[in-house]
Amino acid sequence: MARDISPFLADFLEGNNFQMIWKRICVNHKTSEKRNWHFHEWFDAFKTMKLIHYLTETAYPTVSMQRAISALTEWISHTNKGQYPNFSEVKISDISEQIEFLKKLRNLDQTA
């Protein structure tokens, strides 16, 4: 299933013994709520950070904010059929403009 999302995600999970961890969680916790809680206990903020670093090193290199915005805009336009504004022409040159742009993105999520 993870490999369907990304082979890099699958490799990360395999490298962290996820299959064994998940089996143990399922054996020890019968309800989905408990399994979910224990999964998030295992896949905590530190593990998430490790995944982000792994993906950056193996599949998705660091890019500038402008390039990331362009890629995000392209993805949004294909998946959300115009639900969000097009930011492809946005030019961000200094930190105050970056902060304002990020605030706009955060507000989009709250209004959609």
C-alpha positions as CSV (number, residue, x, y, z in Angstrom):
1,M,0.0,0.0,0.0
2,A,2.8,2.5,0.9
3,R,4.6,1.6,-2.3
4,D,1.5,2.7,-4.3
5,I,1.9,6.1,-2.7
6,S,5.7,6.3,-3.1
7,P,8.4,3.7,-3.4
8,F,10.5,6.0,-1.2
9,L,7.9,6.0,1.6
10,A,7.8,2.2,1.4
11,D,11.5,2.0,1.7
12,F,11.5,4.3,4.7
13,L,8.8,2.2,6.4
14,E,10.6,-1.0,5.6
15,G,13.9,0.5,7.0
16,N,12.0,1.3,10.2
17,N,10.5,-2.1,10.6
18,F,7.0,-0.8,10.2
19,Q,5.5,-4.1,9.2
20,M,6.7,-5.7,12.5
21,I,5.6,-2.6,14.5
22,W,2.1,-2.6,12.9
23,K,1.6,-6.3,13.6
24,R,2.6,-5.8,17.2
25,I,0.2,-2.8,17.5
26,C,-2.7,-4.9,15.9
27,V,-2.0,-7.8,18.2
28,N,-1.9,-5.7,21.4
29,H,-4.7,-3.3,20.6
30,K,-8.1,-4.6,19.4
31,T,-9.9,-1.3,18.7
32,S,-9.1,1.0,15.8
33,E,-8.9,3.9,18.2
34,K,-6.2,2.2,20.2
35,R,-4.3,1.1,17.2
36,N,-4.5,4.6,15.7
37,W,-3.3,6.1,19.0
38,H,-0.3,3.7,19.2
39,F,0.5,4.2,15.6
40,H,0.8,7.9,16.2
41,E,2.8,7.2,19.4
42,W,5.3,5.3,17.2
43,F,5.1,7.7,14.2
44,D,5.6,10.8,16.2
45,A,7.0,14.2,15.3
46,F,10.6,12.9,15.5
47,K,9.8,10.0,13.1
48,T,8.0,12.5,10.8
49,M,11.1,14.7,10.8
50,K,13.2,11.7,9.9
51,L,10.8,10.8,7.1
52,I,11.0,14.4,5.7
53,H,14.8,14.3,5.8
54,Y,14.9,10.9,4.2
55,L,12.6,12.0,1.4
56,T,14.7,15.2,0.9
57,E,17.8,13.1,0.6
58,T,16.4,10.4,-1.7
59,A,13.5,11.8,-3.8
60,Y,12.5,15.4,-3.2
61,P,15.5,17.7,-3.0
62,T,15.4,21.0,-1.3
63,V,14.0,23.8,-3.6
64,S,13.5,27.5,-3.3
65,M,10.2,28.7,-2.0
66,Q,9.3,30.2,-5.4
67,R,9.9,26.8,-7.1
68,A,7.9,25.0,-4.5
69,I,5.0,27.5,-4.9
70,S,5.0,26.9,-8.6
71,A,4.9,23.2,-8.2
72,L,2.2,23.5,-5.5
73,T,0.1,25.8,-7.7
74,E,0.4,23.4,-10.7
75,W,-0.7,20.4,-8.5
76,I,-3.6,22.4,-7.0
77,S,-4.8,23.5,-10.4
78,H,-4.9,19.8,-11.6
79,T,-6.4,18.3,-8.5
80,N,-8.9,21.0,-7.2
81,K,-10.3,22.3,-10.4
82,G,-9.9,26.0,-9.6
83,Q,-11.0,25.8,-6.0
84,Y,-8.0,27.8,-5.0
85,P,-6.5,30.9,-6.7
86,N,-3.6,30.5,-9.1
87,F,-0.3,31.6,-7.4
88,S,1.9,30.8,-10.3
89,E,2.7,34.4,-11.0
90,V,3.6,35.2,-7.4
91,K,7.1,36.7,-7.0
92,I,8.4,36.6,-3.5
93,S,11.6,38.5,-2.9
94,D,12.0,39.1,0.8
95,I,11.1,37.5,4.1
96,S,8.1,39.8,4.8
97,E,6.5,38.8,1.5
98,Q,7.2,35.2,2.3
99,I,5.4,35.5,5.6
100,E,2.4,37.3,4.0
101,F,2.2,34.6,1.3
102,L,2.3,31.8,3.9
103,K,-0.5,33.5,5.9
104,K,-2.6,33.6,2.7
105,L,-2.0,29.9,2.1
106,R,-3.0,29.2,5.7
107,N,-6.2,31.2,5.3
108,L,-7.1,29.3,2.1
109,D,-7.1,26.1,4.0
110,Q,-9.5,27.5,6.6
111,T,-11.9,29.0,4.1
112,A,-12.1,26.0,1.7
